[in-house]
């Protein structure tokens, strides 16, 4: 059986896969081109240092993950298209903040946008969205 952390990241990926038209990957390298529906990459991030409760031992995590949202540049309305995709990501996350009961709560912050340049490739427009996953486990590796 997978660890609580892995189950949560898999559930978060499944949430992101509900975004219509977008390609969704986990821990993938940046591509040279992106399909018309956009690309969403889940970065596993850092679980950080847990708060520990004794009797029974419980590790309370505030896991910092990151979602990269990427579009191919070249349209007059690049910023609008990115905004639409970001709103769809927000709707997918808000639909189940407990990730099927695996997490206590899911929070996300404002996107940080940037142009992405890859040598020999068309330019990309992207945004990173910080995500905090609040959950507990009985083992730091479990």
C-alpha positions, -999 to +999 in steps of 0.1 A: +000+000+000+013+035-008+022+060+018-003+087+029+019+113+011+019+093-022-019+087-020-025+124-015-002+134-044-020+109-066-054+123-055-042+158-063-030+147-097-064+131-103-081+164-093-060+183-119-068+157-146-104+170-144-094+203-160-110+202-195-086+201-225-054+203-205-026+177-205-017+169-169+017+154-158+036+149-126+073+159-122+077+162-160+104+183-176+093+214-195+085+206-231+095+225-262+059+229-273+025+227-255-008+215-269-036+240-274-054+231-242-023+238-221-001+218-198-004+213-160+026+199-141+023+188-105+056+193-086+057+171-055+074+198-034+084+196+002+065+181+031+086+202+055+090+195+092+059+181+108+044+190+141+043+159+163+016+149+186+022+121+211-001+094+223-008+082+197+021+095+177+007+117+148+027+137+124+009+168+112+022+180+078+019+212+058+032+198+026+042+225+000+036+214-035+035+234-067+014+234-098+029+247-131+004+259-157+019+264-191+006+277-225+022+281-259+026+318-267+016+333-300-019+345-296-031+380-289-050+368-258-022+348-241-029+364-207-066+358-210-061+321-220-037+316-191-062+332-167-090+309-180-068+279-174-058+291-139-095+295-130-102+260-142-074+247-120-089+266-090-123+251-097-108+216-099-091+221-066-121+237-049-143+207-059-127+185-033-104+203-007-100+171+013-089+150-017-114+123-010-109+125+028-071+119+026-062+154+036-076+178+062-075+208+039-060+220+006-050+257+003-034+274-027-020+309-033-020+334-061-002+325-093+032+339-102+034+343-140+064+343-162+075+339-197+095+307-203+123+305-228+138+272-240+166+273-265+154+264-300+117+263-289+088+287-293+082+307-261+058+296-234+038+315-209+035+299-175+024+304-140+032+286-108+006+281-081+018+272-046-004+245-029-003+236+008-017+202+017-026+198+054-027+161+065-016+138+092+002+104+093+013+080+119+048+076+104+072+101+088+077+077+059+042+064+058 
